[in-house]
């Protein structure tokens, strides 16, 4: 019997090989110090002597994330495709080393 990729992935996940299923980049605890910059998130240190959170928010026109906010691969709604990865590589990698990305 030939197994699908999904079936193989499910079996590997059940065997707990130490690989994380979903990576969490911003935890709910981080939400206390996290702001949304639009395209990016910034997590402030709990103590800063150089900049205030309010000053940074005002300067960058950012907004505080809601308490309990999390950012992880399990709830992510934006995914790269093979074509979008090729385009990113062509712009940011291939041009800097003088090669071309193709099939």
N, C-alpha and C positions, 0 to 999 in steps of 0.2 A: 504494500500500500504506500503510495506517495503522499507525503505530508505537505501541507501548505506552510508558508512562512509563519502564518499566524499560529498554527498548531505547534510548530517547533518553538516559537517564542513563548507560548503559554507553558510548554513543558519545561523550558529552561527557567522561566520565572518561578515555577513551582519548586524547582530544585534548589533555589536560593544560592546561586553561584557567587554571591557577594556583589552583584551588579545592582545598582539602584534602578528602579523602574522609572521614577520621576525625580529629577534634580530640583531642589528648592533653592532658588537664588535669593529670595527675600522671605524671611520667616515672619510669622505674625508678631513676634516680639520686635522685629526690626521696624514694624509699621510705626512705632512710636517716634522713630528718628528718620523716616523716609519721606521724600518729596517726589512728586511726579514732574519731570521736566518736559513731558510731551513724548519725545522719542526715547528718553532714558529715565532711569530712576537714580536718585542719589540717596545714600544712607549716611547720615551724619554721625560722627562720634558722639557718645553720650556727653562728653565735656569738650568744649572748644574755647580756646582763648583768643582766637583770631577773628572769627566771624560769628554772628548770631544767626540762628536759623531764620528768623524773621527777615533779616537783611538779605540773606541769600535768596529766600523765596521772592522777595520784592524785586531784587536785581535781575533774577532769571525768569520772572513771571511764572513761577512754579506754583503748585498747589500741594498741600499735605495729602497724603493718602489716608483713607479712613482707618481707624483703629481696627486691628485684626486683619488688615490687608496681607495677602501672600502672593508671591509670584513664583510659579513653578511650572515645570514642563507638563504636568498633568492638567493644568487649567489654562495653558497657553492657547490662544486662538489664532496666532499668526505663525505659519510654518514656511520654511524655505522649500523651494522645489529644486529639482536638479538644474533646471534652466536658470533660476535666479542665483543659484550657487555658482554656476558657470559665469554668469555676468559679473558677479562680485569678484570672482577670481581674475577674470579678464581685466577688470578695472584696477584692482588693488594688488594683485600678485604678479600676474603675467607681465604687465607693462613694466613693473619694476625690475624684473629679471630678464626681460627681453625674449619671452617665449609666447606662444599662443596656446589657448585652451581649445581643444576640439574633441570630437567624438573619438 
